């Protein structure tokens, strides 16, 4: 049996572990992913693989993921562990306990990120790993959690082996990733004061939530990390798209994370009686907004590139069936790997908005309210991720990330690397979100291999 076949069989055997799905269903999905079915018998080959090179304990990793799912579990089998909720705080306490058992000291920073650290053998800047524990309302069990528990498993594996890294290690669980990446953006100095008053699904504002979690919103500017203080950052994550799963590819080597800009659109028309106002005399804000939504879609389709533009929220006022809408508010989001391209797409949309406003006798305004800068990963770390995957004889694909992640905020002050594992059917932000246990373990092994390379080669 060659090493590639051996590694795949070991991963497939891990895939038979239960993680909220029947074993039979997982075996079928394993075949669809390109992993060969596990041979009959126990996981007796895994220790032999670990003897050749340091490997994570895949079974333990899956157990900790299952334990984490208890915090905020929904009847549909997903989770509602929104930031600043009781379930979120319970999950943070759980992972802090695991890390303290591995010899880490944990604390809550000013932004209320949970940070666990351990000294290295040399006086070097720390290597940082992490992700987020919070979910969207009615979300799934893998987004953020795979990266968080993967990082925990990596440092537990190092502790079990008695291995001390040259660099100090920091494992960070970023707060409120799903509603604005507050924790990671605070570390890069990007959170604005007005954001602290924004309401979150927990029922607390961001400022109230930070305080409830042990941070200090009044000192948020002090949470900023200066460039050079962190040697490098790694994040493991589920892809949240279907590229890897469709291609039967084990690992995604992320080349960059898209930038995101959002605007609040306000369309001002004139509210009037829906029965007595002739059609030619109307200044219907909702008709103008509808044309603008179509224009956003057309501009995005007509311009070449991989950008995307979305109107995801719209509200008409006064909202009565017998009143012509006089005011509409909506959101606009544009994403691309180049911030300059985002600006060009917005300029084209804005020009269409001017034409619509003139034609219908309304005004259309755009107010920016969110910025997350595009972040290329470090080319050297990309190569290390690819090499770690090759050592395990795993298929790897270099690819962009269309979703935003905490890593792109960290990129403002440190070189970053990011590793994707497949999302079955490309489903995310849903109770149906799923990643196979064997591929999760493979991703954690790639994270471990990349970390050890960084530790050896990076000063």
Buried (B, 14 or more C-beta within 10 A) or exposed (E): EEEEEBBBBBBBBBBBBEBBBEEEEBBEBBEEBBBEBBEEEEBEBBEEBBEEEBBBBBBBBBBBBBBBBEBBBBEEBBBBBBBBBEBBBBBBEBBBEBBEEBBBEBEBBBBBBBBBBBBBEEEBBBBBBBBBBBBBBBBBBBBBBBBBBBBBBBBBBBBEEEEBBBBBBBBBBBBBBBBBBBBBBBBBBBBEEEBBEBEBBBEBBBBBBBBBBBBBBEEBEEBBBEEEEBBBBBBBBBBBBBBBBEBEBBBBBBBBBBBBBBBBBBBBBBBBEBEEBEEEEBBBBBBBBBBBBEBBBBBBEEEEEEBBBBBEEBEBBEEEEEBBBBBBBBBBBBBBBBBEBBBBBBEBBBEBBEEBBEEBEBBBEBEEBBBBBBBBBBEBBBBBBBBBBBBBBBBBBEBBBBBBBBBBBBBBBBBBBBBBBBBBBBBBBBBEBBBBBBBBBBBBBBBBBBBBBBBEEBE
